[in-house]
């Protein structure tokens, strides 16, 4: 029986090392079934949890939670290993929680960046890495499009909010169509053609006027997100060795 357990552990660890996580998960379960004391081995439980996180996040989160409860004094090394796996799987909030008590403040700072917590990242890097701290400050200073400003501009002058947000073609199109609709609407009221006026309001003016306001906010948000994504991609590429 002992030989069988050792063989199963060796197989599970080999599968884990080769990143065959689903197969490794099955073998770890087999080990724990035949030898319940193996669940008190931190290394095995850590590898089991990582395998679960890479196979099924809900199952992985359940095992992550159990691991921290069963090993409340888990050390820095295990926390950092688990943190890197969580970052790899883009579970940044969990990675921050697991890394916060460790000595690995640089990795924690980079994780804050990936999670969009730029000021927390800046706090970590201020006395740790001046180069990254400066890059974060420069990014925060970069002008970004105001969603509110874009929508207000289009509210008072249809199309201008979209132009401000960065889409000149759409802004010009909405300006021309809304202006033309406004002129037709004015002419219909002037000629007392109220049915025509109602049709113009429902089919043209409302659609392009309110559409311009909505589009302006959406374009501004999209451009800000693109700017943020491009910068984060640059950060991940430049500091990839730290992950």
C-alpha positions, 0 to 999 in steps of 0.5 A, a space after each residue: 500500500 505504501 509503495 502504491 501511495 508513493 507511486 501515485 504521488 510521483 505520478 501526480 507530481 510528474 503530471 503537475 510538473 508537465 502542466 497536465 493539470 486535469 490529469 494531475 488533479 485526478 491523481 492527487 484526488 486518488 492519493 488523498 482518497 487512499 491516504 487522508 494524511 497526505 492532505 496535511 502535506 502543504 506541497 501536495 495541497 498547493 500543487 492540487 490547488 494550482 491544478 484545480 485553478 487551472 482546470 476549473 476556477 470554481 473548484 479551484 477557488 474552493 480549494 484555494 479557500 480550503 488551503 488557506 484555512 487548513 494552513 493559516 501560517 502558509 509561508 511566503 514561498 508558497 504564497 508567491 507560487 500561488 500568487 503567480 498562478 493566480 496572475 497567470 489565470 488573470 485572477 488579480 484580486 485573489 493574487 493581491 490577497 495572497 501576495 499582500 502579506 509577503 516580502 514580494 512587494 514588486 510582484 504585488 505592485 505589478 498585480 495592482 497595475 494589472 487589476 487597475 489599482 494604479 494608486 495602490 501600485 504607485 504606493 508600492 513602487 514609490 520606495 521600491 522601483 523609481 522607474 516603474 513609479 515614474 511610468 505609473 505617474 506618467 500614465 496617470 497624467 496622460 490626458 483621457 477623454 471625459 465621458 461626461 464632457 463628450 456627452 454634454 458636447 453632443 447634447 448642446 451640439 450633436 456630433 461634437 462630442 464624438 469628434 472630441 472623443 476621437 471619431 471625427 467621421 461619425 461625429 460629422 455624420 451625426 452633426 449633418 443629419 441632426 442639423 438637417 433633421 432640425 431644419 426639416 422639423 423647423 420647416 414642418 412646424 412653420 408650415 403647420 405640418 404637425 404630422 410630418 413634424 411628428 414623423 421627423 421627431 420620431 424617425 430622425 431627430 430623436 434617433 440621431 440626437 440622442 444617438 449622438 449623445 450615447 455614441 459620444 460617451 461610448 467612444 470616449 470610454 472605448 478610447 480610454 480603455 484602449 489607451 489603458 490596455 495598450 499601456 498594460 500590454 507594454 508593462 506586461 511585455 517589459 516586466 514579463 520576467 517578474 511574472 
